Amino acid sequence: MTRSDATDRLLDRFRTELRDLAPAAVWAHGSLGGGDYREGISDLDLIVVLDGQVTARTLWKVARLHARLRAEPLVAKLHCSYLTRDTVDGAERQHLTWAHQQLFKRTVTPVTRRELHTFGLVLEGEPPGSLLPPVTDDELAEFVVLDQRDFWRRQVDRTDNWTQDVWVDLGLVTYARATATLKDGRLITKREALDLLPGLGAPDELVADVRRRRYEEPGAPVREWTARRAELTRGYLGPAIDRLVAAYE
């Protein structure tokens, strides 16, 4: 895990700014919790649990909190959902979330919930096990299959996405993770997903491209390779997702 003073400074500043909200807990999941964090590349995925309800005043405080952080290095990578003690249950619930430099609402998925129970990093307050209902294997598997079928498979057909690094990286890694979860219930890191992909039939040059940009010094993108990479990724992921969904639906 690559974590330096910049990451720790941002997390410390975030927790300091949170004091006015008196959180019951602050947790990290994703790469930071799972031990595969790469500073400047990985997102800082956080969950805050509040004692009281989310009111208009809460919304104002959260907006001001993130505005005060805007000059911090890495702040664009900070994503946080705000739950309350009364709303932690139910993966279908929408929660106040700061991500991509804006406030909106989204769910805290069964994958995130299982991550928190499995390797969630407690930054402050109570641990996930004392506040967050567990996720059953059936709930996790159902979500993973539907995510592959209803989101990722549809995105494969949108050609404009796949010239972008983020879509190639997430599409391949999420597919490998889904395969591992459905096979034996494991949640794996991005590094483990990249190790798994060649055995799942992914083109070696695609896997090497993702690995290079995540763990080595990325070179300048070449237009011809970007276009070819898009075709390779879509050509691989479409049939692969179809087979996975058919096997587990």
Secondary structure, DSSP 8 states (H G I E B T S, - for coil): -B--HHHHHHHHHHHHHHGGG-EEEEEE-HHHHHT--BTTTS-EEEEEEESS---HHHHHHHHHHHHHTTTSTTGGGEEEEEEETTSSS-TT--EEEEETTEEEEE---HHHHHHHHHH-EEEEES-HHHHS----HHHHHHHHHHIIIIIIHHHHT-GGGGGSHHHHHHHHHHHHHHHHHHHHS----HHHHHHHGGGGT--HHHHHHHHHHHHS------HHHHHHHHHHHHHHHHHHHHHHHHHH-
